[in-house]
Amino acid sequence: MADEGIFKVNFSDKALRAMIVPLFLEQFLLLMVGMADTLVISYVSEAAVSGVTLVEQFNVVMIYLFTALAAGGAVVISQYIGHGEREKAGETASQLLTFAILLSCFLSLAVLLWRRELLTFLFGSVEPLVMESCVTYLGITALSYPALAVYNAGAALYRSMGRTKTTMYISIGSNFVNIAGNIIGVFVLQAGVAGVAYPSLLARTLSALVITWLCFSKTNEVRYRLDWILAWNHDLLRRILSIAVPNGVESGIFQLVKVALSSIVALFGTYQIAANGVAQSIWTVTSMCTTVMGIVFITIIGQCMGAQDIRAAEFYFKKLMGITVKMSVVWNVLTFALTPLFLNLYALEPETKTLVIYLVLLHNTFSAFVFPYAGALGNGLRATGDVRYTMVVAIASTGAGSSWPTSSVSSWREALWA
C-alpha cells in the first residue's frame, strides 16, 4: 500500500472518521423527516399512508435533481479547494445557490399549478380517498422545493470543506421541529395529511435559512458573497452543469422509472400501496451508507483531482471502496434485523407488515453487495469529471431492467381507462 505521506492531499483515518460519522448521522436524520411523516400518518388511515407515500416517491425525484445539482457544484468547489483557489471556490458556491433558487422556484410553481393533473397521470387508478391525500400532501410539500435546493447548495459547500458536523447539527434541529410538528398536527390539531406536510415544510425552510446564514460567515475559508450571487457567470455555471446535468438525467430517469413502477402497485389496492410506501422509506435508510460514502468520494477525490494528484486519487478510490462495502453489508443486515421491531411503531394491518418484511429482505440482499459499486463508485468517477460514462451505464441498465414492467403499466392503463 502506498504511503499517504507522499500525496499532496492527505486524509488520515481519523480525518476520514471525522468526516464520515457526522455525515452518516446527518443523512440518517434527514431521512427520518420523511419516515416520521409516514409513521405518524399511519395513525390516521391506510388511505392517508398511501397518499403520503405515493407523493414521497415523486418528491424523491425532485430531491435527487437538487442533490445532483449540488453534487455538480461540490465537485467543482472541491477541485478549486484542492488547487488552492479559495476565491474561485466561493464564487462557484454562490453561483450554485443562484441557479438552485431559480430552478427550484420554477419546479415548485409548475407542480403547484398542475399537481392534480400530474397525480392523475401517475396514479390515476388509486381510490378517491388516496388521491385526495396525494393532492393535499403534494400541494404543501411542493412549497418546500426551494428550501431543499437552497439547503443542498449550502451543504455542498460545507461538505466540500470537510465540515460535516455543521450539517449534522442542522439535521438534528430539523428533525426535532418536524417530529414535534407531526405530533401536534396529527394528534392535537387532527389535521390529517396536512398535519405532517406543514411541519416538513417548516423544518426544511429553517434548515435552508440556517445553512445559508452560515455560508455567508467570513470565518469560512470558502463562503458566499452577495455580488457573486447576483452575478451570472456563464463559465462557472457551464462547468457545474456539465457534471450536474448528466448526473441529474441519470438520477431523474432512475427515480421516474421507480414512480412508473409504483403504478403497478397502485393497481393492486390500498394495503399493497401502503406496504410498498413503508418499504420504500426503509429502503432509503438501508441505502444510506452508499449515499454517505458517495458524498465522501466527491470531497476527497475532487480535492485530489484539483491538486492534480492522480496517485492519491487512485489510492483513495480503493480505500474508500473498501470502507463502503463493509459499511453497506453491516448496515443492510442490521436494518433488516430491526425491521420487524420498527414496524411495531406503525398502525398497519398484519398483512401489510408481513409484505413490508418480504420487500425489505429482497431489497437489502442486493443493496448490501451491489449498490456500493453503482452509487459511491459512480460519484468517485464524477469527481474526476467522468460523467458521461456513468450516465450512459446507468440509463442503459435502468432501461434494460425496467422496460417490461413499464410497458406493461402503459398497456394496463390504456385498457383500464379506455
N, C-alpha and C positions, 0 to 999 in steps of 0.2 A: 504494500500500500504506500502511496506517495506521502511524503512529509508535508503536512499542511503549512508548515512554516515557510516554505519556498513560494507560496502563492501570494499574489498581490492582494487578493481578497480572502480573508480568513474568518471562519466561523468555528469556534471551539464547540465541543459537545455541550458545555454549559451555556454558550450563546444560543445554540440550537434549541435547547430545552426552554430557555427564557423566551424564545420566540414561539415555539410550538404549544406549550402548555396554556398560556393565556389565550392564544388563538383558538385552541381546541375548546376551551371554556366559553369563549365568545360565541363561536359558531353554535355550540350546544344551546346556549341561552337564546340566541336569535331564532333557532328552530323551535324553541319552546313557545314563542309567541304564537305561531300557527297551531301548534299542538294544544296549547291552552284553550284556543278558540274551539277546537274540535271536542276537547274534553268537557268543557263547561256546557257547550251547546247540546251535548248528548243528554243532558238532564231536561231538555225542552221536548224534543221528539225526534224520531228517526228521520222524519222529513226535513227537519232543521239541520241535522247532521249531514244528510245527503246534500242539501243545498250548499252548505258551507264548504264541504269537501270538494264538490264539483267545481265551485268557483276558485278554491285554492289551487286546483290543478291548472286553471287558466292563469291565475295570478303568478304562479311559478314561472310561466313563460315570460312575463314581464320582468320578474325578479332576475331571471337568467340574462335577459337582454341588458339590464342595468349592470349586472355583475360582469358581463362580457365587456361592456364599455369601460368599466372601472379597471378590469384586468388589462385592457389595452393601454390605459393610462399608466397603470402600475409598472408595466414592462418598460415603458419609455422613461418614467421617473426613476426607476431602479437603475437603468442603464446610465442616465445622466449622473446619478449619485455615485455609481461605480467609477465614472470617468472624472469625478470631482467638480462637475458643473452644477453647483447648488442653485444658482440663479435660474438656469435653464430648467432645472427640475421643478422649481417653484412656478415658473411660467407655464410649464406643461400641466401641473396640477390645477392651476387657475383656469386654464382653457378647458380642461376636463370638466370642471364644475360648470362652466358656462354651457357647454354642449349638453351635459346631463340635465340641466334645468330645462333647456329648450325642448329636448326630445321627450322628457317625461311629462311636461305640461301638455304637449301635443297628444301623446298617447292617452293621458288621463282624460282629456276633453273628448277625444274620439270614442273612448269606451263609454263615457257617461252619456253621450248623445245617442249611441246605438247599442246600449247594453242589452236591451230585450231582444233585439234582432240577432245580436251575436249569440246570446244564450239559446235562443230558439234554434239557430243553425247548428250549434254544437251539441245541445242536449234536448232537442225538440220533443223527444218521446217520453220525457220524465213526467211524473204525476204533477198535477197543477199546484199542490202544496209545496212540492220540491222546487218547482220553477219560481214560485213567488219568493221562496227563501233565497234562491240564487240571485234574483233581481235586486232584492234588498241588500244582500251582502256585497255584491259587486258594485252597486251604486255608491256604497260608503267606502269600501276598500280602494276603489279606483282613485279616490281623492288622495290616497297615501303614496301614489306612484312618484310624484316629485320628491317627497320626503325620502323614499327608498333610494332614488337616484342620487340625491344630494349626500345622503349618508354613505353610500358606496364610494362616491368620489372622494370624500374626506377620509374614509377608512383606507382607501387605496394609497393615499399619501402617507398616512401613519404606518401602514404595513410596509411600505417601500423603505421607510426609515428604520424598520425593525421594531417599532414601538407598539407592540401588540397589547400591552397591558392597558393602554388607554381605551382602546375599543372594547376590551373585555369589561372594564368598569361601566362604560356606557351601556353595554348589553345587560348588565346586572340591573341598572336603573330602569331600562326599558322594560325588562320582564316584570319588575315589581309593579310598574304602572299598568302594564297590560293585564296581569293576573288579578290585581286588585280591582281594576275596572271591569273585568269579566264577571267577577263575583258580584259586584254591585249591580251591574247591568242586567244580569240574568236572575239572580236570587232576590235582590232588593227591589229594583225597578221593574223586574219581569218584562224586559224589553225584547226578549227573544233573540232573533238573529242580530238585530241592531245592537243589542246589549253586548255582543262580543266584537262587533265590527268597529264601533266607535273607540273602544279602548286601544285597539290595534292602530287605528289612525293616530290617536293621541301619542302612543308610545313611539311610533315611527317618526312623528313630527318632532318630538322632543329630542330624539337621538340625532336627527339631522341638524337641528339648531345647535346642539352642544358640540358636535364634531366640527361643524363649520366655524364656530367661535374659536375653538382650539386651533384650527388650521390657520387662523389669522395671527396667532401668537408670534411675537418677534423673538421669542426664546427658541423657536424651532430652527433647525438648520435649513429646512425647506418649508416654505409657507405660502399661503395665498397672499395676493396683493390685488387691491381693487382695480388698479389701472390695467392689470393683466386680465382680470375677469371681464372687464368691459370692452376689451380689445377683441380682435378676431384674427388670430394668427393661422393663416391657411397651412403653412408648412407643418406646424406642430399638430394641428388637427388632422392633417392628412397622415402624419406618422402614427398618431393614436388610432385613427380609424382603420389604418392598414392592418392593424392587429385586431382591433375590436370588431370590425365588420365580419371577417371570416369566422372569428370566434362566436360572434352573435348569431350568424347564419347557422353555424353548426349546432349551437345550443338551442336556438329557436326552433329549428326543424325537429330536433330530437324531442323537445317538450311539446310541440304541436302534435307530433305523432302520438305522444302519450295521451294528450287530450282527445285525439281522434279515437284512440283505442278505448278510452273511457266510455265512448258512446256505445260500445258493445255491452259494457256493464250496465249502462243506462237502460238497455233493453230488457234486462233481467228483472229488476224490481228494487224497491227501497232498501231491503236488507242487504242485497249484494252491493248496491251503491255505497251504503254506509260502511260495509266491511272493506271495500276497496279504498274508500277515502281514509279510514283509520289506518289501514295497512300502509298506504302511501305516506302518511305522516310519519310512521315508524321507519319506513324505508329511507326517508330523507335523513333521519337520525343515524341509521346504520351506515349510510354512505358518507358520513360526516368526516371520517378520518382522511379519506381521499380528498375531500374538498379542502380541508385544512392544509394538507401537505401540498396541494396544488398552489395555494397562496404562498407557501414557504418556497416552493420551486421558483415562482415568479420573482420573489425578492432576491434570493440567493443567486440563481442562475443569471437573472437580469443584471445584478451588480458585477458578476464575473465577466459577462459579455461586455458591459460598459467599460470595465478595466482592461478589456481585450486579453483576458487570461483564460485561454481555451483549456489549458490543462486543469485549472481549478474548476471550470465548468464541468469537465468530464468526471473529475473526482467527486464533486458534489452530486452529480446525476446519480452515480452508483450508490453513494452513501444515503442519499435521500430516498431512493427507491427501496433500499433495504429496510429503512425505518417505516416507510409507507406500508409495505406488505405485512410486516409484523404487526403494526398497529391495526391494520384492517382486519386481519384474521382474528385477533383477540377481541376487538370491538364488535364484530359481527356475531361471534359466538356469545358474547356477553349480552348483547341486546336481544338476541333470540331467547336466551335463557330467562331474561326478565320480562319478556312479552306477556306471558300469562298473568304475572303479578300486576303488570301495568294495566292490563285490560280490566282488572277488578275495579279500577277507578271509574270506568265508563259505565253509564246506564244503558247498556245494549242488551239485546236478546241473546241467549246462549248460542244459537246457531250462527249469529253474526260474529261473535267472539271466536268460535271454532274456525270459521272461514278465515278470519284475520290471521290466526296462528299458522294455518297452512300457507297462506300467501307470504307471510314473513319468512317462513322456512325456505320456500322456493327462492325468494329474492336474496336472502343472506348467503345462501350456498354459492351463488355466482358473484355476489358483491364482494365477498371476502377475498377471492383469488383473482378475479378478472378486472374489476373496476379500477384498482390501482394503476394498471397499465393503460387504461383508457382515459382516466381522469388526470391524475397527478403527473404522469409521464408526458401527457399531451400539453399540460401547462408549462412543463420544462422546455419542450420544443418551441412553444410560443414565445417564451422568454428569450430564446435565441433569435427570434424573428421568423422562425419557420412556421407560418400559419396556414399556408395553402395545403401542405401535405396532411396536417391534422384535420382540416376541414373536409378534404376530399374523402379521406378514410372514414371519418365519422358519418358523413352524409351517405356514402355508399353502404356502410354496414347498417345504418338505420333504415335505409330504403329496402335493403335485402331482407332484413329481419321483420319488417312490418308491412310489406307490400300485400301479402294475402289478407291479413286481418283488416287493413284499412279498405281494401277493395270490397271485402265482404260487408263492411259497415255501409258503404255507399249503396250497394245493391239492396241491402235490407231497408235502408231509409227510403229508397225510391219505391220499394214495394209497400212499405207502411204508409207513406204519405201520398201515394197515388190517388 
